[in-house]
Amino acid sequence: MSVCRLGSARIAGAPIRAWASRTLTVTPQNSVFFSRRWNSSRTSNTTTTAKARVESATGTGRGRGDRAGWNTFSVVAVVSATAVLVYGYATSQANSKTAKERDYSSPAKFVAPKYADIGDMEAAIKEIRQATGDEDTISTDPEDLKAHGYSEWSSTNIDGLPVAVAYPKTTAEVSKIAKICYRYRVPIIPFSGGSSLEGNFSAPYGGVSVDFAYMDQILKLHEEDMDVVVQPSVSWMDLNEQLAKRQSGLFFPVDPGPSAKIGGMVGTNCSGTNAVRYGTMKDWVINLTVVLADGTVIKTKRRPRKTSAGYNLNSLFVGSEGTLGLVTEITLKLAVVPQEFSVAVVTFPSIRDAASAAAGVMRAASKWPPWRSWMKCK
Ligand SMILES: Cc1cc2nc3c(=O)[nH]c(=O)nc-3n(C[C@H](O)[C@H](O)[C@H](O)COP(=O)(O)OP(=O)(O)OC[C@H]3O[C@@H](n4cnc5c(N)ncnc54)[C@H](O)[C@@H]3O)c2cc1C
């Protein structure tokens, strides 16, 4: 055994010195003492080692511990074993916690996420006010809170309300708000027309409702390409009015509740009375600008319609009910206004009759025009 070798050994940056020449039970307290003793007896370690050798050889030490002594191997072994145990325990604790939080297989296994308490939420609201430089960007008016957490239309309403309503004006401002909320663990709930029917914008953990009311512009109309770029608070009815005013010959065919806006329509992947002919919201989205929960701004795609173009992020966000990000800009396809259309009102004796009539009309339409089967034969 060599003192030099011991002197060069290190645990977490602290040298282990002259352990072998002393008989002590190692505890956190006496290990500090030990190190101090080493420093003070540095000059006499040769004597000490020699004494240890003599004691060990003659058996004049204080028992078995003295004879066996603390050698390099035993110290390193004890410390390593402790470190392995501590690391193993900590990792298993962390893993089991994460596993529990992520186990959604049954409600019993789900551990509710921990969000900011009311004090942190208030601090976040204050910071949002400062960051946007506008007192009116965020409201805590009780009427406002109720209008953003409760709906007469909705088939379900919960007791909780958001603690504040933010009114951003740009994507950059949405990103600032998200960054602050993310830091304080404040939930964010996007809000557009408020016409959804299943409690979609309710705020079970409080948090900030982000209302896009000031982001209501049609940004670009590409008539030739038959698409339009809009902000989330453009309503589908206003959009069609504008397209008609501009005599574009185009319209946006997805038609849910009259007060629905494009942001929320993306959120719910809505349909409407035109869905049989034109499909649902997912069929009309070309790309989205999305602010993620941590404030990162992404674009799902560019404007070309090519669909074989990497991850289909549109499909991820359309229908995600505001849980994956805040949509701040949307490029939509447009349809050509039909040359002729008419509306008929028919009554049916039962729902089954109505449904089979609809199916019958669709099947008949697929046989139109009548010369189609003839063309196929040729
Ligand atoms: C009379 C009536 C008729 C209806 N008919 C139909 C129908 O035929 N078919 C149909 O599908 N629905 C229908 N609806 C339901 C409703 O109109 C649709 O679900 C519509 O898409 C909701 O849009 P909104 O702007 O009101 O969204 P909101 O209610 O504001 O929000 C809906 C969801 O989207 C999220 N969200 C809102 N804005 C954003 C954003 N910018 N970014 C990310 N997420 C966002 C919200 O958090 C929420 O989860 C009807 C509703 C009414 C009142």
The ligand as an ORCA input file, in Angstrom:
! r2SCAN-3c Opt
* xyz 0 1
  C     -75.482     26.774    -33.951
  C     -74.212     25.970    -34.014
  C     -74.057     25.061    -35.063
  C     -72.901     24.311    -35.148
  N     -72.740     23.438    -36.189
  C     -71.625     22.702    -36.299
  C     -71.439     21.775    -37.364
  O     -72.300     21.607    -38.218
  N     -70.285     21.086    -37.418
  C     -69.301     21.262    -36.488
  O     -68.255     20.630    -36.591
  N     -69.443     22.122    -35.466
  C     -70.574     22.851    -35.354
  N     -70.705     23.734    -34.302
  C     -69.622     23.863    -33.303
  C     -68.633     24.993    -33.557
  O     -69.171     26.006    -34.351
  C     -67.348     24.456    -34.173
  O     -66.769     23.516    -33.314
  C     -66.320     25.541    -34.489
  O     -65.253     24.962    -35.163
  C     -65.801     26.272    -33.254
  O     -65.113     27.413    -33.678
  P     -64.860     28.624    -32.681
  O     -64.125     29.688    -33.398
  O     -66.129     29.029    -32.074
  O     -63.872     27.935    -31.652
  P     -63.764     28.063    -30.070
  O     -65.023     27.578    -29.459
  O     -63.298     29.393    -29.682
  O     -62.610     27.017    -29.781
  C     -62.737     25.687    -30.163
  C     -61.486     24.913    -29.784
  O     -60.389     25.361    -30.547
  C     -59.363     25.900    -29.732
  N     -58.868     27.097    -30.378
  C     -59.516     28.257    -30.584
  N     -58.750     29.122    -31.228
  C     -57.561     28.506    -31.436
  C     -56.327     28.899    -32.012
  N     -56.173     30.094    -32.562
  N     -55.325     28.014    -32.033
  C     -55.457     26.770    -31.507
  N     -56.606     26.357    -30.931
  C     -57.636     27.205    -30.912
  C     -60.014     26.180    -28.393
  O     -59.107     26.097    -27.325
  C     -61.060     25.100    -28.336
  O     -60.489     23.897    -27.883
  C     -71.878     24.484    -34.183
  C     -72.050     25.391    -33.152
  C     -73.199     26.129    -33.064
  C     -73.318     27.107    -31.938
*
